[in-house]
């Protein structure tokens, strides 16, 4: 099973229980506090302090950096995939979808960048992945700008109220196709 559950902070406990997640990545501003759901193994909870910004941090803001993205990759390497991995940020629309794309590109190096981006858009019309996380992942993985261009290609997500968790399935046999630049329904390969 290779499913990522992307959630806003307000719904992490519900999503962890509903999807039987036991591992979690939290991408939160340093000063934000929250309680880890009881079903999440404390040893398999990665907390990364960062703000949802796409420029180098100034003042008290912490920009996503190479160490953050590398820690996502390292955590993903140890994920046993017997249960979905829960990834969350404050609203579940920027940092956590970007982390999900980065992790997908890391775990599946042969999966085309466009496939990853289109699958994310199919899973969530609201996701607008943090561009800095995507740029860093692209660089660390040697994707030569392809991941950045693929995410730019799906465009900005619809306006969201931070209450739209979603499942990003990385192993489905359903392949997505693009028709005239628009997402079409899944087809079975």
C-alpha positions in Angstrom: 0.0 0.0 0.0 1.4 3.3 -1.0 -1.1 5.9 -0.1 -0.5 9.3 1.4 -3.2 11.0 3.4 -3.0 14.8 3.1 -4.8 16.7 5.8 -5.3 20.0 7.4 -4.2 20.2 11.1 -7.9 20.3 12.3 -8.6 16.8 10.9 -5.4 14.8 11.5 -6.9 12.7 14.3 -10.0 11.8 12.2 -7.9 11.0 9.1 -5.4 8.9 11.1 -8.2 6.8 12.6 -10.2 6.6 9.4 -7.3 5.5 7.2 -5.5 3.5 9.9 -2.3 5.7 9.6 0.4 5.0 12.1 3.1 7.3 10.8 2.9 11.0 10.2 4.9 14.0 8.8 4.0 17.4 10.3 5.0 20.6 8.5 4.2 23.4 10.8 5.4 26.8 11.8 7.7 26.7 14.8 5.4 28.4 17.2 2.3 26.3 16.3 1.5 23.6 18.8 -0.8 20.6 18.4 -1.3 17.1 19.8 -0.2 14.1 17.9 -3.1 11.6 17.4 -2.8 8.7 19.8 -2.8 6.2 16.9 0.4 7.7 15.5 3.6 5.9 16.7 5.7 8.7 18.4 8.9 7.2 16.9 7.4 7.5 13.4 6.3 11.1 13.7 8.5 13.6 11.8 7.9 17.2 12.8 9.5 19.8 10.5 9.3 23.5 11.6 8.8 25.7 8.6 6.5 28.4 7.4 4.5 28.3 4.2 6.7 30.6 2.3 8.4 30.3 -1.1 11.3 32.6 -0.4 14.3 32.5 2.0 13.0 33.3 5.5 13.4 36.6 7.1 12.9 37.6 10.7 11.1 34.8 12.5 10.0 33.0 9.3 11.6 29.7 8.5 11.7 28.8 4.8 11.6 25.2 3.7 15.2 24.2 3.0 17.3 21.2 1.7 17.5 19.6 5.1 13.7 19.6 5.5 13.2 17.9 2.1 16.1 15.4 2.8 14.4 14.5 6.1 11.2 13.8 4.3 13.1 11.5 1.9 14.8 9.8 4.8 11.6 9.3 6.7 9.9 8.0 3.6 12.7 5.5 3.1 11.9 4.0 6.5 8.1 4.0 5.9 7.0 0.3 5.8 4.0 1.1 3.7 1.7 -1.4 5.5 -0.5 1.6 6.4 -1.0 5.0 4.8 1.4 7.8 5.7 -0.4 10.9 7.0 1.1 14.3 6.0 -0.3 17.5 7.3 0.3 21.2 7.5 -2.0 24.0 8.8 -4.5 23.9 5.9 -3.4 20.9 3.9 -3.1 22.8 0.6 0.5 23.9 0.2 3.3 22.4 2.4 1.8 18.9 2.8 0.9 18.4 -0.9 4.4 19.6 -1.8 5.9 17.1 0.6 3.7 14.4 -0.9 4.9 15.2 -4.4 8.5 15.3 -3.3 8.1 11.9 -1.5 6.3 10.4 -4.6 9.2 11.5 -6.8 11.7 10.1 -4.4 10.0 6.7 -3.9 9.2 6.3 -7.5 12.1 7.6 -9.5 10.8 6.1 -12.8 7.3 7.8 -12.4 7.1 10.7 -14.8 6.8 14.1 -13.2 3.7 14.9 -15.1 2.0 11.7 -13.9 2.8 12.7 -10.3 1.4 16.2 -10.7 -1.7 15.1 -12.6 -2.4 12.4 -9.9 -2.2 15.1 -7.3 -4.5 17.4 -9.1 -7.0 14.5 -9.6 -6.9 13.8 -5.9 -7.3 17.5 -4.9 -8.6 20.4 -6.9 -7.5 22.6 -4.0 -3.8 21.8 -3.7 -1.3 24.5 -4.5 2.0 22.8 -3.6 4.6 25.0 -2.0 7.0 26.0 -4.9 10.1 26.1 -2.7 9.7 22.5 -1.5 9.1 21.4 -5.1 12.2 23.3 -6.4 14.4 21.8 -3.6 13.0 18.2 -4.3 13.6 18.7 -8.0 17.2 19.7 -7.4 18.0 17.0 -4.8 16.5 14.3 -7.1 18.3 15.6 -10.2 15.0 16.1 -12.1 16.4 19.0 -14.0 13.4 21.3 -13.6 10.9 18.7 -14.8 9.2 18.4 -11.4 8.9 22.2 -11.1 7.4 22.4 -14.6 5.0 19.6 -14.0 3.6 21.2 -10.9 3.4 24.6 -12.6 1.5 22.8 -15.4 -1.4 21.8 -13.1 -1.8 25.4 -12.0 -2.9 26.9 -8.8 -5.6 25.0 -6.9 -9.1 26.4 -6.3 -9.7 28.5 -3.2 -9.9 26.3 -0.1 -11.2 26.7 3.5 -8.6 24.2 4.9 -11.2 21.5 5.3 -10.5 19.2 2.4 -8.2 16.2 3.2 -7.5 13.8 0.4 -5.9 10.5 -0.5 -2.9 10.6 -2.9 -2.6 7.0 -4.2 0.8 6.3 -5.7 0.2 2.6 -6.6 -3.2 2.6 -8.3 -3.3 0.7 -11.6 -5.4 3.5 -12.9 -3.2 5.7 -15.0 -4.3 9.3 -15.6 -4.3 10.8 -19.0 -4.3 14.4 -20.1 -6.4 15.4 -23.1 -5.8 18.8 -24.7 -4.2 20.0 -21.5 -7.2 19.0 -19.4 -7.4 16.2 -16.9 -9.6 13.4 -18.2 -11.0 10.5 -16.2 -8.7 7.6 -15.1 -8.1 4.8 -17.6 -7.1 1.3 -16.7 -3.7 0.3 -18.2 
